[in-house]
Amino acid sequence: MTLAPALITLDALAVGKSATVVHLAPGNPGLADGGVDVSRRLMELGFVPGERIRMLKRGLPGGDPLAVKVGHSTFALRRFEAALISVKPE
């Protein structure tokens, strides 16, 4: 029996760890547009399946925002945005 690799959401990735993006969930379905704009914005920033990312830092207090490196760019994400991104830790 083969175990599938554990997927987590980006907001749970530890500082200093790298991962590969696997999936983006749609945003808040309670919004008028179904939250599609948030997912689309994340994809436009480079959070696409197969892309390698690295968690750089968490803000204090409460861990918001998150500093995440994608390619050669660094972005600040809110935790709810990071929770939409499923990743496979390395």
C-alpha positions in Angstrom: 0.0 0.0 0.0 1.4 3.4 -1.0 0.7 6.4 1.2 -0.3 9.6 -0.6 1.9 12.6 0.3 0.4 14.8 3.0 -1.1 18.0 1.7 -1.5 21.1 4.0 -2.6 24.6 3.4 0.0 27.3 3.0 -1.1 29.0 6.2 0.1 25.8 8.1 3.6 25.7 6.5 6.4 26.4 9.0 8.7 29.4 8.6 11.8 28.5 6.6 10.1 25.5 4.9 9.5 25.1 1.2 6.6 23.4 -0.6 5.0 23.0 -4.0 1.6 24.4 -4.9 -0.9 21.6 -5.6 -4.3 23.3 -5.7 -6.1 26.6 -5.2 -9.5 26.5 -3.6 -12.2 29.0 -4.6 -12.5 31.9 -2.2 -15.3 32.6 0.1 -18.5 31.2 -1.4 -20.6 33.7 0.6 -19.3 36.6 -1.6 -21.2 37.8 -4.6 -18.6 36.6 -7.0 -18.1 33.3 -5.1 -14.6 34.4 -4.1 -13.2 33.8 -7.5 -11.4 37.1 -7.6 -9.2 36.1 -4.6 -8.2 32.8 -6.3 -7.6 34.5 -9.6 -5.4 37.2 -8.0 -3.3 34.5 -6.2 -2.9 32.7 -9.6 -1.9 35.9 -11.3 0.8 36.4 -8.5 2.3 33.0 -9.4 0.6 30.7 -6.9 -0.1 28.1 -9.6 0.1 24.3 -9.4 3.6 23.0 -9.6 5.2 26.2 -8.5 7.8 26.0 -5.6 7.2 28.4 -2.7 9.0 29.2 0.6 7.5 30.6 3.8 9.8 33.4 4.9 8.1 35.0 7.9 4.9 35.4 9.9 3.8 38.8 11.3 3.4 39.4 15.0 1.1 39.2 16.8 -1.2 36.6 15.5 0.8 35.5 12.5 -0.7 37.9 10.0 0.5 38.7 7.4 2.6 35.9 6.0 5.7 36.7 3.8 6.0 34.1 1.1 8.5 33.8 -1.7 7.3 32.6 -5.1 10.0 32.5 -7.8 12.0 35.7 -7.4 9.2 37.7 -5.8 8.1 38.0 -2.2 4.4 38.6 -1.3 2.5 39.3 1.9 -0.6 37.2 2.2 -3.3 37.3 4.8 -3.9 33.9 6.5 -7.3 33.4 4.9 -5.7 33.8 1.5 -2.9 31.4 2.3 -5.6 28.9 3.6 -6.9 28.7 0.0 -3.6 27.3 -1.3 -2.9 23.5 -0.8 0.7 22.6 -0.8 2.9 19.6 -0.6 5.8 20.3 1.9 9.3 19.3 0.8 
